[in-house]
Amino acid sequence: MFGDLFGNVEQQQAEMRKKLATISVTAEAGNGAVTVTANANREILDVQIDKTKLDWNDVEQVQDLVLAAVNNALEKAMVKEQAEAQKLITQMMPPGLEGLFGK
């Protein structure tokens, strides 16, 4: 019964992962000293470092800025992922039951 009700969940999840891979977010730290790009699957795609904005003798500063940018990018990616998951849930619901999740 629920198989028919919700369709092929595994296939829909796979399609969602593909879609999430195409959604990218960017975050920076240290006024652009470190820029990180991730996708909505929460995979880091790129890390850019502007060496002119960093004190390379302060390794701890560089590490802190990289961590801050990565964590910010992953947070943004999580928000995008949650939005897409909510859309998928809404699409899977039978007509008339959309309001179950507060929408």
Helices and strands as residue ranges (DSSP letters): H 2-6, H 9-22, E 24-29, E 34-39, E 44-49, G 51-53, H 59-92, G 98-101
